[in-house]
Amino acid sequence: MSHTDQTTDTPDDEPPRWYVVQCKGGESFRAAEHLANQNYELFHPVLEVQKKRRGRLEWVQEPLFPHYLFLRLDRVASNWRPIRSTRGVLRIVTFGKAMPVPVSDELVDLLRQHGVTRSEDPRQLYFRQGESVDITEGPFKDLQAVFESHKGEERAIVLLNLLHRQQRLEMPVSQLKRHD
């Protein structure tokens, strides 16, 4: 065998690569859990966001890419068959009817390095000074105000134009939402 024959890459020589898995709607966490239970190496980028639930702000995790996650697979050694029948999984992303196309390791590494983390003061992510907010409840419902500051965890100071003057009002944070 000549030296040139030994250096040509065959699919058997490829290292494991990252592939994109499309999940059923709202089931990426379920798919990630079941794939991890089957010992697949996966990456499911999530970020923490604040949502109002029952009138209170809570931190919740949401997928960075809704409906998608990444699996590291070897074209030969990995068992690809169980992936399609895993709960929450819709399919491995392909282009046309061809084999799945790998995602670059650099992209996955970049996503891992620059993962979104939450602030030490969670309230600062939700409303910022000078931001326009809508009042959703109470006597000033449906009016627009300017967020000024937090007063404790549950209350906020807003600036509202009343009678042609800007008035400072204190109200529950749960009665505010970002102005769209």
Sequence and secondary structure as in RCSB ss.txt:
>XXXX:A:sequence
MSHTDQTTDTPDDEPPRWYVVQCKGGESFRAAEHLANQNYELFHPVLEVQKKRRGRLEWVQEPLFPHYLFLRLDR
VASNWRPIRSTRGVLRIVTFGKAMPVPVSDELVDLLRQHGVTRSEDPRQLYFRQGESVDITEGPFKDLQAVFESH
KGEERAIVLLNLLHRQQRLEMPVSQLKRHD
>XXXX:A:secstr
  HHHHHS  GGG   EEEEEEE TT HHHHHHHHHHTT EEE  EEEEEEEETTEEEEEEEESSTTEEEEEE T
TTS  HHHHTSTTEEEE BSTTS B  B HHHHHHHHHT     SSHHHHH  TT EEEE SSTTTT EEEEEEE
ETTTEEEEEEEETTEEEEEEEEGGGEEE  
